[in-house]
């Protein structure tokens, strides 16, 4: 049996969690725009709400990310 972690995406993370962005899986214009706004590798983000869009807090700013794009953002929980 393998102990490998299942990748956690912004979509699958729980609301209220502090998360560290590991990677943006796609090389699209949308991912480039996220990076320009500071939503990039090693940044910490908090997932606030989960609906048709994912509401996040990043550097004190609220940002809505579409579910399709959120599925391409790989994250890990940050220890409290």
Backbone as XML, in Angstrom:
<?xml version="1.0"?>
<chain id="A" units="angstrom">
  <residue number="1" name="UNK">
    <atom name="N" x="0.831" y="-1.177" z="0.000"/>
    <atom name="CA" x="0.000" y="0.000" z="0.000"/>
    <atom name="C" x="0.880" y="1.245" z="0.000"/>
  </residue>
  <residue number="2" name="UNK">
    <atom name="N" x="0.560" y="2.228" z="-0.828"/>
    <atom name="CA" x="1.359" y="3.440" z="-0.958"/>
    <atom name="C" x="0.874" y="4.528" z="-0.008"/>
  </residue>
  <residue number="3" name="UNK">
    <atom name="N" x="1.811" y="5.311" z="0.534"/>
    <atom name="CA" x="1.468" y="6.418" z="1.407"/>
    <atom name="C" x="1.447" y="7.741" z="0.645"/>
  </residue>
  <residue number="4" name="UNK">
    <atom name="N" x="1.462" y="7.676" z="-0.670"/>
    <atom name="CA" x="1.478" y="8.893" z="-1.470"/>
    <atom name="C" x="0.221" y="9.714" z="-1.212"/>
  </residue>
  <residue number="5" name="UNK">
    <atom name="N" x="0.413" y="11.021" z="-1.090"/>
    <atom name="CA" x="-0.707" y="11.923" z="-0.859"/>
    <atom name="C" x="-1.500" y="12.122" z="-2.144"/>
  </residue>
  <residue number="6" name="UNK">
    <atom name="N" x="-2.802" y="12.214" z="-1.984"/>
    <atom name="CA" x="-3.648" y="12.567" z="-3.111"/>
    <atom name="C" x="-3.536" y="14.078" z="-3.279"/>
  </residue>
  <residue number="7" name="UNK">
    <atom name="N" x="-3.283" y="14.560" z="-4.480"/>
    <atom name="CA" x="-3.155" y="16.009" z="-4.654"/>
    <atom name="C" x="-4.425" y="16.732" z="-4.213"/>
  </residue>
  <residue number="8" name="UNK">
    <atom name="N" x="-4.239" y="17.813" z="-3.494"/>
    <atom name="CA" x="-5.346" y="18.629" z="-3.026"/>
    <atom name="C" x="-5.434" y="19.839" z="-3.937"/>
  </residue>
  <residue number="9" name="UNK">
    <atom name="N" x="-6.622" y="20.105" z="-4.435"/>
    <atom name="CA" x="-6.819" y="21.278" z="-5.278"/>
    <atom name="C" x="-7.603" y="22.320" z="-4.495"/>
  </residue>
  <residue number="10" name="UNK">
    <atom name="N" x="-7.625" y="23.516" z="-5.001"/>
    <atom name="CA" x="-8.397" y="24.575" z="-4.372"/>
    <atom name="C" x="-9.870" y="24.178" z="-4.304"/>
  </residue>
  <residue number="11" name="UNK">
    <atom name="N" x="-10.354" y="23.455" z="-5.299"/>
    <atom name="CA" x="-11.752" y="22.985" z="-5.301"/>
    <atom name="C" x="-12.015" y="21.992" z="-4.180"/>
  </residue>
  <residue number="12" name="UNK">
    <atom name="N" x="-11.085" y="21.097" z="-3.929"/>
    <atom name="CA" x="-11.321" y="20.029" z="-2.956"/>
    <atom name="C" x="-10.957" y="20.409" z="-1.525"/>
  </residue>
  <residue number="13" name="UNK">
    <atom name="N" x="-10.280" y="21.535" z="-1.321"/>
    <atom name="CA" x="-9.924" y="21.979" z="0.035"/>
    <atom name="C" x="-11.184" y="22.429" z="0.773"/>
  </residue>
  <residue number="14" name="UNK">
    <atom name="N" x="-11.136" y="22.344" z="2.096"/>
    <atom name="CA" x="-12.275" y="22.745" z="2.916"/>
    <atom name="C" x="-12.301" y="24.260" z="3.094"/>
  </residue>
  <residue number="15" name="UNK">
    <atom name="N" x="-13.486" y="24.807" z="3.234"/>
    <atom name="CA" x="-13.641" y="26.234" z="3.510"/>
    <atom name="C" x="-13.052" y="26.549" z="4.878"/>
  </residue>
  <residue number="16" name="UNK">
    <atom name="N" x="-12.417" y="27.695" z="4.988"/>
    <atom name="CA" x="-11.799" y="28.120" z="6.230"/>
    <atom name="C" x="-10.350" y="27.696" z="6.364"/>
  </residue>
  <residue number="17" name="UNK">
    <atom name="N" x="-9.891" y="26.813" z="5.521"/>
    <atom name="CA" x="-8.513" y="26.328" z="5.600"/>
    <atom name="C" x="-7.524" y="27.361" z="5.099"/>
  </residue>
  <residue number="18" name="UNK">
    <atom name="N" x="-6.376" y="27.446" z="5.797"/>
    <atom name="CA" x="-5.225" y="28.189" z="5.285"/>
    <atom name="C" x="-4.454" y="27.230" z="4.390"/>
  </residue>
  <residue number="19" name="UNK">
    <atom name="N" x="-4.112" y="27.689" z="3.219"/>
    <atom name="CA" x="-3.483" y="26.831" z="2.223"/>
    <atom name="C" x="-2.256" y="27.506" z="1.636"/>
  </residue>
  <residue number="20" name="UNK">
    <atom name="N" x="-1.300" y="26.690" z="1.231"/>
    <atom name="CA" x="-0.129" y="27.170" z="0.497"/>
    <atom name="C" x="-0.259" y="26.663" z="-0.931"/>
  </residue>
  <residue number="21" name="UNK">
    <atom name="N" x="-0.082" y="27.549" z="-1.881"/>
    <atom name="CA" x="-0.174" y="27.159" z="-3.282"/>
    <atom name="C" x="1.115" y="26.459" z="-3.683"/>
  </residue>
  <residue number="22" name="UNK">
    <atom name="N" x="0.973" y="25.249" z="-4.195"/>
    <atom name="CA" x="2.124" y="24.461" z="-4.642"/>
    <atom name="C" x="2.414" y="24.681" z="-6.116"/>
  </residue>
  <residue number="23" name="UNK">
    <atom name="N" x="1.356" y="24.714" z="-6.929"/>
    <atom name="CA" x="1.535" y="24.853" z="-8.374"/>
    <atom name="C" x="0.227" y="25.234" z="-9.029"/>
  </residue>
  <residue number="24" name="UNK">
    <atom name="N" x="0.354" y="25.902" z="-10.148"/>
    <atom name="CA" x="-0.776" y="26.127" z="-11.038"/>
    <atom name="C" x="-0.575" y="25.143" z="-12.174"/>
  </residue>
  <residue number="25" name="UNK">
    <atom name="N" x="-1.468" y="24.170" z="-12.275"/>
    <atom name="CA" x="-1.253" y="23.018" z="-13.142"/>
    <atom name="C" x="-1.279" y="23.341" z="-14.639"/>
  </residue>
  <residue number="26" name="UNK">
    <atom name="N" x="-1.977" y="24.374" z="-15.023"/>
    <atom name="CA" x="-2.083" y="24.675" z="-16.452"/>
    <atom name="C" x="-1.258" y="25.908" z="-16.812"/>
  </residue>
  <residue number="27" name="UNK">
    <atom name="N" x="-0.816" y="25.938" z="-18.027"/>
    <atom name="CA" x="-0.092" y="27.108" z="-18.536"/>
    <atom name="C" x="-1.035" y="27.862" z="-19.472"/>
  </residue>
  <residue number="28" name="UNK">
    <atom name="N" x="-2.051" y="28.466" z="-18.863"/>
    <atom name="CA" x="-3.042" y="29.190" z="-19.651"/>
    <atom name="C" x="-2.962" y="30.679" z="-19.347"/>
  </residue>
  <residue number="29" name="UNK">
    <atom name="N" x="-3.667" y="31.473" z="-20.131"/>
    <atom name="CA" x="-3.724" y="32.909" z="-19.880"/>
    <atom name="C" x="-4.353" y="33.190" z="-18.525"/>
  </residue>
  <residue number="30" name="UNK">
    <atom name="N" x="-5.330" y="32.363" z="-18.125"/>
    <atom name="CA" x="-5.981" y="32.541" z="-16.827"/>
    <atom name="C" x="-4.985" y="32.324" z="-15.689"/>
  </residue>
  <residue number="31" name="UNK">
    <atom name="N" x="-4.152" y="31.302" z="-15.793"/>
    <atom name="CA" x="-3.142" y="31.042" z="-14.765"/>
    <atom name="C" x="-2.103" y="32.156" z="-14.750"/>
  </residue>
  <residue number="32" name="UNK">
    <atom name="N" x="-1.751" y="32.669" z="-15.895"/>
    <atom name="CA" x="-0.813" y="33.792" z="-15.969"/>
    <atom name="C" x="-1.405" y="35.006" z="-15.258"/>
  </residue>
  <residue number="33" name="UNK">
    <atom name="N" x="-2.674" y="35.258" z="-15.460"/>
    <atom name="CA" x="-3.346" y="36.392" z="-14.812"/>
    <atom name="C" x="-3.368" y="36.199" z="-13.297"/>
  </residue>
  <residue number="34" name="UNK">
    <atom name="N" x="-3.626" y="34.963" z="-12.833"/>
    <atom name="CA" x="-3.592" y="34.692" z="-11.392"/>
    <atom name="C" x="-2.214" y="35.011" z="-10.826"/>
  </residue>
  <residue number="35" name="UNK">
    <atom name="N" x="-1.165" y="34.591" z="-11.512"/>
    <atom name="CA" x="0.207" y="34.878" z="-11.053"/>
    <atom name="C" x="0.470" y="36.374" z="-10.983"/>
  </residue>
  <residue number="36" name="UNK">
    <atom name="N" x="-0.018" y="37.122" z="-11.967"/>
    <atom name="CA" x="0.162" y="38.564" z="-11.969"/>
    <atom name="C" x="-0.508" y="39.223" z="-10.763"/>
  </residue>
  <residue number="37" name="UNK">
    <atom name="N" x="-1.585" y="38.612" z="-10.260"/>
    <atom name="CA" x="-2.304" y="39.143" z="-9.095"/>
    <atom name="C" x="-1.710" y="38.643" z="-7.775"/>
  </residue>
  <residue number="38" name="UNK">
    <atom name="N" x="-0.633" y="37.839" z="-7.851"/>
    <atom name="CA" x="0.007" y="37.338" z="-6.635"/>
    <atom name="C" x="-0.431" y="35.957" z="-6.223"/>
  </residue>
  <residue number="39" name="UNK">
    <atom name="N" x="-1.307" y="35.341" z="-6.988"/>
    <atom name="CA" x="-1.836" y="34.012" z="-6.710"/>
    <atom name="C" x="-0.867" y="33.009" z="-7.339"/>
  </residue>
  <residue number="40" name="UNK">
    <atom name="N" x="0.297" y="32.826" z="-6.679"/>
    <atom name="CA" x="1.345" y="32.014" z="-7.286"/>
    <atom name="C" x="1.976" y="31.069" z="-6.263"/>
  </residue>
  <residue number="41" name="UNK">
    <atom name="N" x="2.890" y="30.246" z="-6.728"/>
    <atom name="CA" x="3.541" y="29.248" z="-5.906"/>
    <atom name="C" x="4.103" y="29.871" z="-4.632"/>
  </residue>
  <residue number="42" name="UNK">
    <atom name="N" x="3.926" y="29.173" z="-3.510"/>
    <atom name="CA" x="4.384" y="29.551" z="-2.172"/>
    <atom name="C" x="3.515" y="30.605" z="-1.489"/>
  </residue>
  <residue number="43" name="UNK">
    <atom name="N" x="2.557" y="31.191" z="-2.196"/>
    <atom name="CA" x="1.650" y="32.155" z="-1.569"/>
    <atom name="C" x="0.688" y="31.419" z="-0.648"/>
  </residue>
  <residue number="44" name="UNK">
    <atom name="N" x="0.256" y="32.098" z="0.423"/>
    <atom name="CA" x="-0.752" y="31.537" z="1.308"/>
    <atom name="C" x="-2.094" y="32.163" z="0.992"/>
  </residue>
  <residue number="45" name="UNK">
    <atom name="N" x="-3.107" y="31.332" z="0.984"/>
    <atom name="CA" x="-4.455" y="31.747" z="0.655"/>
    <atom name="C" x="-5.415" y="31.070" z="1.636"/>
  </residue>
  <residue number="46" name="UNK">
    <atom name="N" x="-6.529" y="31.714" z="1.929"/>
    <atom name="CA" x="-7.557" y="31.101" z="2.764"/>
    <atom name="C" x="-8.807" y="30.943" z="1.908"/>
  </residue>
  <residue number="47" name="UNK">
    <atom name="N" x="-9.351" y="29.738" z="1.885"/>
    <atom name="CA" x="-10.584" y="29.483" z="1.147"/>
    <atom name="C" x="-11.751" y="29.911" z="2.034"/>
  </residue>
  <residue number="48" name="UNK">
    <atom name="N" x="-12.539" y="30.876" z="1.559"/>
    <atom name="CA" x="-13.622" y="31.442" z="2.352"/>
    <atom name="C" x="-14.977" y="30.828" z="2.050"/>
  </residue>
  <residue number="49" name="UNK">
    <atom name="N" x="-15.259" y="30.571" z="0.785"/>
    <atom name="CA" x="-16.566" y="30.044" z="0.394"/>
    <atom name="C" x="-16.413" y="29.188" z="-0.850"/>
  </residue>
  <residue number="50" name="UNK">
    <atom name="N" x="-17.348" y="28.265" z="-0.997"/>
    <atom name="CA" x="-17.308" y="27.311" z="-2.096"/>
    <atom name="C" x="-18.695" y="27.235" z="-2.712"/>
  </residue>
  <residue number="51" name="UNK">
    <atom name="N" x="-18.813" y="27.695" z="-3.935"/>
    <atom name="CA" x="-20.094" y="27.648" z="-4.637"/>
    <atom name="C" x="-19.822" y="27.538" z="-6.121"/>
  </residue>
  <residue number="52" name="UNK">
    <atom name="N" x="-20.550" y="28.311" z="-6.920"/>
    <atom name="CA" x="-20.274" y="28.306" z="-8.361"/>
    <atom name="C" x="-18.896" y="28.891" z="-8.643"/>
  </residue>
  <residue number="53" name="UNK">
    <atom name="N" x="-18.413" y="29.717" z="-7.714"/>
    <atom name="CA" x="-17.035" y="30.221" z="-7.737"/>
    <atom name="C" x="-16.455" y="30.014" z="-6.338"/>
  </residue>
  <residue number="54" name="UNK">
    <atom name="N" x="-15.151" y="29.983" z="-6.249"/>
    <atom name="CA" x="-14.466" y="29.793" z="-4.967"/>
    <atom name="C" x="-13.979" y="31.162" z="-4.513"/>
  </residue>
  <residue number="55" name="UNK">
    <atom name="N" x="-14.405" y="31.562" z="-3.319"/>
    <atom name="CA" x="-13.991" y="32.848" z="-2.765"/>
    <atom name="C" x="-12.789" y="32.617" z="-1.862"/>
  </residue>
  <residue number="56" name="UNK">
    <atom name="N" x="-11.714" y="33.366" z="-2.120"/>
    <atom name="CA" x="-10.465" y="33.219" z="-1.378"/>
    <atom name="C" x="-10.019" y="34.573" z="-0.843"/>
  </residue>
  <residue number="57" name="UNK">
    <atom name="N" x="-9.190" y="34.522" z="0.184"/>
    <atom name="CA" x="-8.530" y="35.716" z="0.696"/>
    <atom name="C" x="-7.039" y="35.548" z="0.442"/>
  </residue>
  <residue number="58" name="UNK">
    <atom name="N" x="-6.454" y="36.524" z="-0.243"/>
    <atom name="CA" x="-5.051" y="36.493" z="-0.608"/>
    <atom name="C" x="-4.468" y="37.870" z="-0.335"/>
  </residue>
  <residue number="59" name="UNK">
    <atom name="N" x="-3.519" y="37.962" z="0.592"/>
    <atom name="CA" x="-2.910" y="39.241" z="0.973"/>
    <atom name="C" x="-3.957" y="40.274" z="1.389"/>
  </residue>
  <residue number="60" name="UNK">
    <atom name="N" x="-5.017" y="39.814" z="2.061"/>
    <atom name="CA" x="-6.052" y="40.715" z="2.548"/>
    <atom name="C" x="-7.086" y="41.125" z="1.513"/>
  </residue>
  <residue number="61" name="UNK">
    <atom name="N" x="-6.989" y="40.590" z="0.311"/>
    <atom name="CA" x="-7.920" y="40.910" z="-0.766"/>
    <atom name="C" x="-8.762" y="39.676" z="-1.065"/>
  </residue>
  <residue number="62" name="UNK">
    <atom name="N" x="-10.058" y="39.881" z="-1.254"/>
    <atom name="CA" x="-10.925" y="38.761" z="-1.629"/>
    <atom name="C" x="-10.918" y="38.598" z="-3.139"/>
  </residue>
  <residue number="63" name="UNK">
    <atom name="N" x="-10.837" y="37.340" z="-3.549"/>
    <atom name="CA" x="-10.713" y="37.017" z="-4.964"/>
    <atom name="C" x="-11.597" y="35.820" z="-5.266"/>
  </residue>
  <residue number="64" name="UNK">
    <atom name="N" x="-12.417" y="35.924" z="-6.299"/>
    <atom name="CA" x="-13.258" y="34.797" z="-6.727"/>
    <atom name="C" x="-12.565" y="34.078" z="-7.879"/>
  </residue>
  <residue number="65" name="UNK">
    <atom name="N" x="-12.499" y="32.762" z="-7.764"/>
    <atom name="CA" x="-11.867" y="31.918" z="-8.780"/>
    <atom name="C" x="-12.910" y="30.924" z="-9.265"/>
  </residue>
  <residue number="66" name="UNK">
    <atom name="N" x="-13.059" y="30.799" z="-10.569"/>
    <atom name="CA" x="-13.998" y="29.826" z="-11.130"/>
    <atom name="C" x="-13.599" y="28.406" z="-10.755"/>
  </residue>
  <residue number="67" name="UNK">
    <atom name="N" x="-14.574" y="27.519" z="-10.699"/>
    <atom name="CA" x="-14.319" y="26.134" z="-10.278"/>
    <atom name="C" x="-13.363" y="25.424" z="-11.242"/>
  </residue>
  <residue number="68" name="UNK">
    <atom name="N" x="-13.489" y="25.656" z="-12.528"/>
    <atom name="CA" x="-12.596" y="24.994" z="-13.490"/>
    <atom name="C" x="-11.152" y="25.427" z="-13.255"/>
  </residue>
  <residue number="69" name="UNK">
    <atom name="N" x="-10.944" y="26.705" z="-12.973"/>
    <atom name="CA" x="-9.599" y="27.199" z="-12.700"/>
    <atom name="C" x="-9.119" y="26.721" z="-11.332"/>
  </residue>
  <residue number="70" name="UNK">
    <atom name="N" x="-10.011" y="26.694" z="-10.343"/>
    <atom name="CA" x="-9.665" y="26.214" z="-9.005"/>
    <atom name="C" x="-9.215" y="24.758" z="-8.999"/>
  </residue>
  <residue number="71" name="UNK">
    <atom name="N" x="-9.714" y="23.981" z="-9.942"/>
    <atom name="CA" x="-9.318" y="22.577" z="-10.044"/>
    <atom name="C" x="-7.885" y="22.436" z="-10.550"/>
  </residue>
  <residue number="72" name="UNK">
    <atom name="N" x="-7.321" y="23.505" z="-11.097"/>
    <atom name="CA" x="-5.960" y="23.478" z="-11.619"/>
    <atom name="C" x="-4.936" y="24.053" z="-10.632"/>
  </residue>
  <residue number="73" name="UNK">
    <atom name="N" x="-5.415" y="24.505" z="-9.464"/>
    <atom name="CA" x="-4.533" y="25.084" z="-8.460"/>
    <atom name="C" x="-4.251" y="24.021" z="-7.387"/>
  </residue>
  <residue number="74" name="UNK">
    <atom name="N" x="-3.021" y="23.525" z="-7.322"/>
    <atom name="CA" x="-2.635" y="22.521" z="-6.342"/>
    <atom name="C" x="-2.188" y="23.218" z="-5.068"/>
  </residue>
  <residue number="75" name="UNK">
    <atom name="N" x="-2.722" y="22.756" z="-3.923"/>
    <atom name="CA" x="-2.453" y="23.402" z="-2.633"/>
    <atom name="C" x="-2.141" y="22.353" z="-1.578"/>
  </residue>
  <residue number="76" name="UNK">
    <atom name="N" x="-1.610" y="22.839" z="-0.431"/>
    <atom name="CA" x="-1.434" y="21.991" z="0.735"/>
    <atom name="C" x="-1.876" y="22.803" z="1.944"/>
  </residue>
  <residue number="77" name="UNK">
    <atom name="N" x="-2.422" y="22.141" z="2.972"/>
    <atom name="CA" x="-2.818" y="22.855" z="4.185"/>
    <atom name="C" x="-1.584" y="23.422" z="4.905"/>
  </residue>
  <residue number="78" name="UNK">
    <atom name="N" x="-1.771" y="24.577" z="5.547"/>
    <atom name="CA" x="-0.718" y="25.201" z="6.325"/>
    <atom name="C" x="-1.000" y="24.903" z="7.790"/>
  </residue>
  <residue number="79" name="UNK">
    <atom name="N" x="0.014" y="24.424" z="8.504"/>
    <atom name="CA" x="-0.153" y="24.129" z="9.929"/>
    <atom name="C" x="-0.439" y="25.421" z="10.689"/>
  </residue>
  <residue number="80" name="UNK">
    <atom name="N" x="-1.339" y="25.315" z="11.659"/>
    <atom name="CA" x="-1.742" y="26.495" z="12.434"/>
    <atom name="C" x="-0.651" y="27.000" z="13.341"/>
  </residue>
</chain>
